[in-house]
Amino acid sequence: MARKFGFVSIVGRPNVGKSTLLNNLIGSKMAIVSPKPQTTRVQIMAVKNLDEAQIVFLDSPGIHKPLHKMNERMMKHVFSSLELADIILLMVDSTQRFGKGDEYTISILEKIEKVRFLLLNKVDLIKKELLLPMIDHWRKLLPFNEIIPISALKGTNLDTLESLIIKYLPESEKIIEETGLKQPTKFFLSEIIREKILHYTEDEVPYSVAVIVDNFEDKKDIIHISATIIVDKESHKPIIIGKGGEMLKKIGTLARKELEFIFGKKVFLELWVKVEKGWRDQDEILDRIETQE
């Protein structure tokens, strides 16, 4: 049997479950997940090796109209992902009404002539009689090669999705030897820390918080990590730190425990909080965030 290879781009509006889908398709944590929009800020690449195919999944930021330089960069990652893709998976939250964000997404995808799947996510949360009208609505807006109702969280129809991806991939020789995480170590560490901030701080903070790993030392028995949490406003700093430092301690403890599980050894994690007003429009800081190795 000829082996297949290709890039599969997962796209959609913010907070529709793209990173959850990526993690479940790969079978391990590749991208951080939170219930807050714009969790993913860069393109995340993960490779899955199968007997009959090698699939490179690309998880990109949610499609949105940019307001800051950071958002402009996020959308560049989206367009890069679409350009690389052999197959585009448009993911939609079936529990949400069709809106202007969906119209904007369609305006982008209708210009791209590639294999397209529509993934209606969270179908376990809607009434079954709503599914067919929803499929008809989307089919009239944009031609799709396949339309698949799924639950990224519960794994519903993900086997079917994988089989159909393999069906549409082009035949090719295996060209990527590495598997698993494709992000630099420091970037991955910073994302784990940011995920904890997203889960445990107020709604206003996540959009204007970033994490930069200043130091990473992997010693024989312990890993030493120091990182700076960057916030946009003075008022956000006490939110991150919390009363008596309790919130920062909680964030650090949860991140440390997860990193110890990932690396299989003790982790010493030191966190600092710094105010950088307007950092989302500062190229120097954005470069530091994106180029952590």
Buried (B, 14 or more C-beta within 10 A) or exposed (E): EEBBBBBBBBBBBBBBBBBBBBBBBBEEBBBBBBEBBBBBBBBBBBBBEEEEBBBBBBBBBBBBEEEBBBBEBBBBBBBBBBEBBBBBBBBBBBBBEEEEBBEEBBEBBEEEEBBBBBBBBBBEEBEEEEBEEBBEEBEEBEEBBBBBBBBBBEEBBBEEBBEBBBEBBEEBEEEEEEEEBBBBBBBBBBBBBBBBBBBBBEEEBBBBBBBBBEEBEEEEEEBBBBBBBBBBBEEBBEBBBBEEEEBBEBBBEBBBEBBBEBBEEEBEBEBEBEEBEEBBBBEEBBEBBBEBE
